[in-house]
């Protein structure tokens, strides 16, 4: 950070106004960050430190569990009525707000809320019929 400020101070008189000041600052910061990365890439990672780094990817078991959940959820969604499936699709897969769904579907906000309520309840019943308890993914 201090190197970026030093560069800004050093070259402030050379700013010609061809770009916005924020663009110029970000370019300097980016170049300084890349310089640091280039210098530090030569440092070797020893075995002891390497074993302490946590792998953020899912284990094979978690991956299979997520795939199974997705398949079950798709089965449940397929059993919803088209109007309820549309609401769930817009809300959860397209991340639309209630107001946006209302506008897209051409129904009132309260209708969106009630359709979402009934769709969720129907999914819960379908999962219960499969003897599954829905838990949030990890």
Secondary structure by P-SEA (a helix, b strand, c coil): caaaaaaaaaacccccccccaaaaaaaaaaaaaaaaaaaaccccccaaaaaacccccccaaaaaaaaaaaaaaaaaaaaccaaaaaaaaacccccccaaaaaaaacccaaaaaaaaaaaaaaaaaaaaaacccccccc
